[in-house]
Amino acid sequence: MFSVALILTVLIGYLATGIASGDVDWSDLATNPTWDPMNGTFGALAMIYGSAVVCALALLLAVPVGWAAAVALTEYLPPRLAKPLRLSVELLAAVPSIVYGLVGVMVVRPFVAALGDVPGGDSLLAAGIVLAVMIMPTIVAVSVDALAAVPGRYREAAYSLGLTRREVVRSAVLPQARSGMRAGVLLGLARALGEAIAVFLVVGRADGRLPESLGGFFSSLVHPGQTLTAKLAGPEPMLAGTSGPYFAALCGLGIILLALVAAATVWGTRGTSSRATKRGLRPRRASAWLRIPRDRLATLLRLGALLLPGTLLVGMLAILVTRGSSALNPAFWFSPATGAASGGVSGQILGTLLLIATAALIALPLGYGAGILIGAHASARTARVLETVTVAIGGTPTILLGLAGYVLFSMTMGWGRSWLAGAIVLVPVVVPVVALTTAGRIRSMPSELTESALALGLTRAQYIRSVVIPYTWPATLTGLLLGLARAAGETAPLIFTATVFFGAPALPTGIVNSPVQALPTHIFTLSQDSNAPEAINQAWGSALVLVLITAVLLSLAVALRNRFEGARWTT
Amino acid sequence: MSVMTTETRQTPSLRIGRQKQLGFAASAALLLATALTGCAGSAKADSAALQASGSTTVAPVAADAAEALKSKGLNITVATQGGSAGGISQLGSKQINMALSSKPLADEDRKAYPDTDFVPTQIGADAVGVIISKKVADAGVKSLTKEQVKGLFEGKITNWSQVGGPDLKVFVYDKEPGRGTREVLDKFVYGEEKAPPPPKSDNYAIVGGNTETLNKLESTPGSIGPLSTGFIAGHDDLVAVALDGIAPTLDNVKSSKYPMTRPLFMITDGKPKGTAKQYIDYVLSPEGQKLLPKHGYLTLKQMGK
């Protein structure tokens, strides 16, 4: 928890000094749609609009499908089929956002261009679709964890009452899993709000567009727009220096972004809990009308929803393998890069591994501690506050972490570009995921476990050690893996703090001015800036390597987890 | 009795558990501490690496040159965050040793960093083209005047038929601020005046790197955007349109008749010394100059220098 507080302090300190360094005209920032630094006009309304629309679109598309797919996975499919599918979903959650961005440029842009009959297809809608595809696996993976933790006897009891499968899910399973599924959506939303790079590639980045009518609203969806994160990922933080009104206005954007994340988090937590109480008060009147057809319809819809992530997985793999075939050559893995865009990527692979290993070492104890604190130690109200804060940290746009790290480590502390700075800015990406999955698992623990532990006279510490930890560690591992998978693919925090395009040694020897090269930033630079024809192949090859690395790590760990999770008190 | 044994069995294990947790925390803290102190110790060791950063136009050449010098024991890193202006501001604030730039230094740059003695060395040149699709060019848009370019990029000309082309909507891709390419275009269109804020037209988007610009120009019908002419070599569906009747041919670029020619620079703080000097000397050598045409640029010799 301490770490969480520390991160918040650093971030707010950075933003506050930024704002103090120059006057920010807040009312102008919040209401003026024109952003024109050349002439000293700083208005962010159009970017706020863009961020809001893009996230709303992403949730609208991803949540229904994600939840339905999660239910189908746990409640409808036989375990033999569900397990590999669950693994694939986790794999999809591990695909770095930069890869989604590349696929978005290739597939989503033409799709939007055809759909809206517009040239190009760079648009808010394209960004929304890319984000929806990106967050859906996260929502499914976390929801599946929550559903799998519901003890089998609830289902058995419900079936024995003669309920249809749809009714079992609705009245026995979902109420138990709701908090975990909600956490999944919040994580997804946080990822969507904070994503910079994938959006950057497809949103068009055109400032100052604001619809004036309903028709204008729909037309604005298929035309270029700008989001807060894409603005911050652009070159402007570098141009603004570290003081003056320009820098202050950019920090103002950061504050607005944080406020949006916080608002979404608070709204998400509050909204669901009040609905839950209402539902508890009013008994639901179950209608017997068309029970069986409705059950069949639900089955169909849910299995259909499962098809979507499946198709995505197959489609993405197909694109990756055909475009990134250079990665199938072992020499590509083990030889260093030569020149701007040829040779292998061994340096980048080592750099990425170093960054995530260091981040994992720091994040695991912090995240697990925070999770236990939220789940077992805190009172219900404190837990909710802590959880909200943690989700807000997880939702902290990584581009802000990168900029704060840039100002703090690279400039103030004089580290220059440093791998350790990169690893540290990745820690806040991992910690909340670990904490939230751990806490969610603790909360879903059957109460008789707690009761019998307390009845045996266990102290709190004994209870945590011998009941909570054995019960939760599979979830913690899932959290750590999901967090690391996300961290491994992060581009935005590294481009300012830790990586260079060319010339860094594979393994750094110091900390100050010791950059590394990492796969995601390598892909980003290649896809943006290289003229050599082999650069695009190199980018896709690197993308496939990155996906394969995370896939291997995940498969090993998930296999391990499934074995132990099955052996413990769950279904 | 049995209760007692459970108690005695559990207590030590509990203690071990606590110790384990404490030990874990302690070792994590220790690890962090060693890592942090380690940095202080070896801080000097790695600062021998020359850090170059800036223009994405110059970076491929810089990276290839750095690769060639690696075998001679020179350690050079190349980064591109922020484009030309980003490189100059990082050099000004002493974060890097060399800025790569595709635009000349402005007086404002020198004014913003009075402590830095910017010394630019030209390594080659590049022509920025106003790129349109071949389809539009073939349908009649052979040349654009300055006023027409201005109208197109300000969103006042929205259909190619207004400049003698087909009945097709114009889609503008402009470069993000700070990019050398954009400043060249702004200078051509507005001279010394400031460019106005981007238009509120629907068909206007911002692009960053040169590859991104190329991909988006190619995939968008009716598009127009500024881009190094070197980047469209081998892409037959794109054309660098003539400006005021002057096409960006080698001759026109060499004689500076073509208005959007720009020099490429490596900029140092003070006269280049040590690694920086060796690096620049290599790029200026006949061997190093071969790298420029490889990436679509012009050598100093081609420019008659």
Interface residues (C-beta under 8 A of the other chain):
Chain A: T34 W35 D36 P37 M38 N39 T41 V105 R109 P110 A113 V118 P119 G120 G121 D122 F200 L201 G204 R205 A206 D207 G208 R209 S219 H223 P224 Q226 G234 P235 E236 P237 M238 L239 G241 T242 T338 G339 A340 A341 T358 L361 I362 P365 S410 M411 W415 G416 R417 S418 L420 L456 L458 T459 A461 Q462 R465 S466 I495 F496 T499 V500 F501 F502 G503 A504 P505 P508 T509 G510 I511 V512 N513 S514 P515 T525 L526 S527 Q528 D529 S530 N531 A532 P533 A535 I536
Chain B: T6 Q10 L14 G17 R18 F24 A25 A28 L31 L32 A35 L36 G38 C39 G41 S42 A43 A45 D46 S47 A49 Q51 S53 T56 A59 P60 V61 A62 A63 D64 A66 E67 K70 N75 I76 T77 V78 A79 T80 Q81 G82 G83 A85 G86 S89 Q90 S93 Q95 A112 K169 F171 E176 P177 G178 R179 K194 A195 P197 P198 K200 D202 N203 Y204 A205 I206 V207 G208 G209 N210 T211 E212 N215 K216 S219 T220 P221 G222 S223 G230 F231 G234 H295 G296
